[in-house]
Amino acid sequence: MRGTLKLTFAATALLALGACSEQPAGSTLDNGTFGNATMNNTLVQTGQLNYVIDLNERFAAQVPTTVNFEFNSAILDGVARDAIRKQAHFMAQFPEVRFRVYGHTDLVGSNAYNKALGLRRAKAVVSELARNGISRSRLEAMVSYGETQPLIVTQHPERKNRRTVTEVSGFVENEKLVMDSRYAEIIHRDYVESAVSTTSIETTGSIDEM
């Protein structure tokens, strides 16, 4: 019984992670048509859940996972493209891992229109990730929450609500079960990459100061 409760709490934690530091008002999930419950059951049954939670936390800590949009637009500006490039750089280090992009809108307009707009935004981010070298087979779904998860509750236009959030969703089909030793290799790549980046920055700084 306790083991079941732990898995339940872990699944809830995954859904609540959201790849951004700000939580949606109310933190209620729109189950939409994709099936978040099915995803979490699969992760639990294959032993992936803890790995996914850990990687998602690393992803959110190391790159900007949120992209914002202008009113009634799904066009990516320069800031958005830069954020997506950083997302793609992280993703390239983990070819075993799949990601999802969730589209959101503000509260202006009808729910049906906003769900379609949120989906267009998610698709725009997926397309940009693909242009940055990430296989679409790893970007497994584009779920639109529409207007149901505002960061700021207001009926007026609000840029923070007009966003997409990218997060880890699981592992590619031929990596359904990543054993502890294999996962250690995956994480080791992350540490090596971080160390190389830090050394590069320090070296550049020293040269600039000379």
Protein Blocks (a to p, Z undefined) as FASTA:
>chain_A
ZZmmmmmmmmmmmmmnopafbdcehiaacekjnopmlmmmmmmmnopmmmmmmmmmmmmm
mpcfbdcddehiabdcfklmmmmmmmmmmmmmmmmbccdddddddfedcfklmmmmmmmm
mmmmmmmmmmnopafklmmbccdekjmlcfbdcfbdcfklmccddddfbdcfklmbacfk
lmmmmmmmmmmmmmmmmmmmmmmmmmmmZZ
